[in-house]
Amino acid sequence: MTNLILHIPHSSDKIPMDKGYVVDKKILDQEIIKLTDWYTDDLFFFKDSIIIRADFSRIFCDTERFSEDSQEVMAKYGMGVLYEKLDDGSVIREVNAKLREEILNK
């Protein structure tokens, strides 16, 4: 039988590093609740499947975005590969070049 490869990018609620965030934990948690694809890793699990799952929230780093903001249409809304704005447009995180490099290289 052929294995099925499953890409599950947005089911985690973990923020592995809190550098740059300018909102309190309550606001961050509310955004995570809104933007997490809850239980997709459970819903789409099949025997002998290979799961490629991001072990961190899209609020931290969205693996489905282009890493170059010039190529990512959502970057103009502050929701590029590294989210800088909440879904309502207010600032969630300030990202400088050093922080961007650190996150994307890890």
N, C-alpha and C positions, 0 to 999 in steps of 0.2 A: 504494500500500500504506500502511496505517496504521502509524505508529510505535508500538512497545510501550514504555511507561514502566515502568522497573524501579526499585524502591526497595530499595537494598542498604545497610542501616544499620550492620551489625556485622562487616564484613569487614576493617576496618583494625586494625592493631596499634600505631598511633602515639599517643604522649602528647605533645601539642604544648607543654605547660606543666607543670612538675613542682611548682608551688606547692601546699602543703597536704599532700602525701603524707608519711606517717610511717613507711612501710616501705621497706626497701632495694630496690634494683633487681631482685634475684633474686626476691623475693616478688612484686613488681609484674609481672615477666615471667611468672611461673608463673600468675598470675591472668589475664593477657592470653591465654596459651596455652589456658586452660580456657574462657574466655568469648568468644573470637573465632569468628565463623562463617567459617572458613578457606575461601578460594577460591569463595565464593558469587558474587562478581563475575565470575569466570571461568566458572563452571558455568551461570550464567543469562544469559550474554551472547548476544544475537541481533543479526544484521546489522540495521542501521538502528534499533536500540533506543536509547532515551534512558535513561541510567543516572543515578539520583540516589543518590550514594554519600557517606556520611559519611567524611571524610578523617582521622578520629581514632577511637580505640578507644572502645567503650561504657564502658570503665573510666574514661575521662576525662569523657565526656558522652554519655548515652544519649538519642539523638534520638527514641526511641519512648516516652519517659516524659513525663508531664505536668510542666511546669516548676514548678508549684505543688505543694509536698509534700502539702498538705492534700487534693489531688485524686488523688495517686498512691499506690496501695495498697502498692507496693514500698518507698516511702520509710520506712515503719515498720521495715523490715529494713535500712535504710542503703543501699538500692539504688534511690534515686529518680533523678531526671535527672542528678545528680552523685553517683557512687558514693562512699560514705563507709566502707563495710564490704566485706570480702572475702566470697566465697560461704560461708565457714565462720562468718561473724559477727564476726570480729575487725576492728579498725579499720585501714583502708587510708589514709584521708585525713581531715583536719579542714577543714571548709568553713565559713568565716565569711561574713557578708553581703557584704563587699567582694569576696571571691574569687568568690562565687556570681554576683554582678552582672557581674564582669569576664568570666567564662566564658560566661555566657548571652548577653551582649551582643555577644560576638565571634563 
